[in-house]
Amino acid sequence: MIIKKFQGKTEEEATVLAKKELGSTAVIMNVRTVKSKGLKALFKKPVVEVTAALEDEPDRSTYKPILPTATVRRTVQSVKTELPEETVKEVKYEEPAPVSRESRKESKESLEEKLNSIHSLIEQQLSREVMEGDFEEDSDEQMAFFKLIYNTLIDNEVDEKYANEIIDELGKIRKTGSGIDIFLANIYQKMILQFGQPSTVTPADEGAKLVFFIGPTGVGKTTTIAKIASKLNVDDKKKVALLTTDTYRIAAAEQLRTYANILDAPFRVIYTEDEVKGALDEFKDFDYILVDTAGHSHHNEAQKNAMKQFLHCVDGVIEKEVYLVVSATTKYRDLLSIADAYSEMTDYKLIFTKLDETTTLGNLFNLKKHTGAQMSYITCGQNVPDDIEQFSPQNTVKQLLGGR
């Protein structure tokens, strides 16, 4: 992994420098304002410093998994399994002794403490090589740490295969002199890189930007559109028009019409593809045209085909983006089915709603890994426009690893 710092007058300037040197796949890990020291501080303005990271291509030729799935599968943690002696030697793993409630609490608090100071640890790694403790290859402390991380991810409903991938990654840096803090920082950084930089609604290069919002019924699409429209209109002073193709639910159309009236934005109900094209001519001088779509069963082929035609009827005519809106409370298996169904129609970015209704965030990581789609926004309540924000990989990973 390559980690470097870049400075500029603004965050945007520093980010451009980072992307120029490390490439577009580089991920911003941290942003801070740096003031000059001493007398220089009187004459120089503070600069913005970003910490950017780029993951190296993994070398799997010499890689050997640390914890096989069978030895850490959560569903059998309570069952004591006797392994043949030669198997134990091969994987260098022994079932840890029972952990008392007090010890478990101390381990959890220790993990949260380390997560709370993880950025300072990364800063230390950038400035010098950190070597903490000489742990042997089969250190009990390391193995207990791996198990703690694994169980924490599973408790947060990260899919078992992705949790095992994360633990397996530790095998590539497991060596004498690598302390627990180094392992934690490595996992933290790699998970942030896997989430990637969020991508939100941006202006078109020229003319209006057409933005479709798709997703199943009941996930909060209409409210999410209202929140985004409000921020674009009120905060960014952009001209926004609202359309809906949801002719099945009168209440949804009326709800969006109400929000349009509040924002003093034009509103149209669209029944055909020709009406979509007509709206493009009518609102060609606007900055954004946001389109609400009908939620439907992702198993209904006729409705899927109709949706696909709507999404592609303006291809080559106007610059567009598509956002798949899903609820963080939806069962993981259903999320996969929904994501796959919409992937057959179009490429999209991900918006997760109802984060205030769940205590686990594993579905965010799971769906990102499954689809490869860019993360965008998260919502955490019904208040318009307050309860929406740009997805933060840093905050999410911290929570997935047990931080508050």
Buried (B, 14 or more C-beta within 10 A) or exposed (E): EEBBBBEBEEBEBBBBBBBEEBEEEBBBBBEBEEEEEEEEEEEEEEBBBBBBBBBEEEEEEEEEBBBBEEBBBEEEEEEEEEBEEEEBEEBBBEBEEEBEEEEEEEBEEBBBEBBEEBBEBBBBBEEEEBEEBEBEEEBEEBBBBBBBBBBBBBBBBBBBEBBBBBBBBBBBEBEEEBBBBBBBBBBBBBBBBBBBBBBBBEBBEEBBBBBBBBBBEEBBBBBBBBBBBBBBBEEEEBBBBBBBBBEEBEEBBEBBBEBBEEBEBBBBBBEEBEBBBEBBEBBEEBBBBBBBBBBBEBEEEEBBEBBBEBBEEBEEEBBBBBBBBBBBBBEBEEBBBBBEBBBEBBBBBBBBBBBEEBEBBBBBBBBBBBBEBBBBBBBBBEEBBEBBBEBBBBEBBBBBBBBE
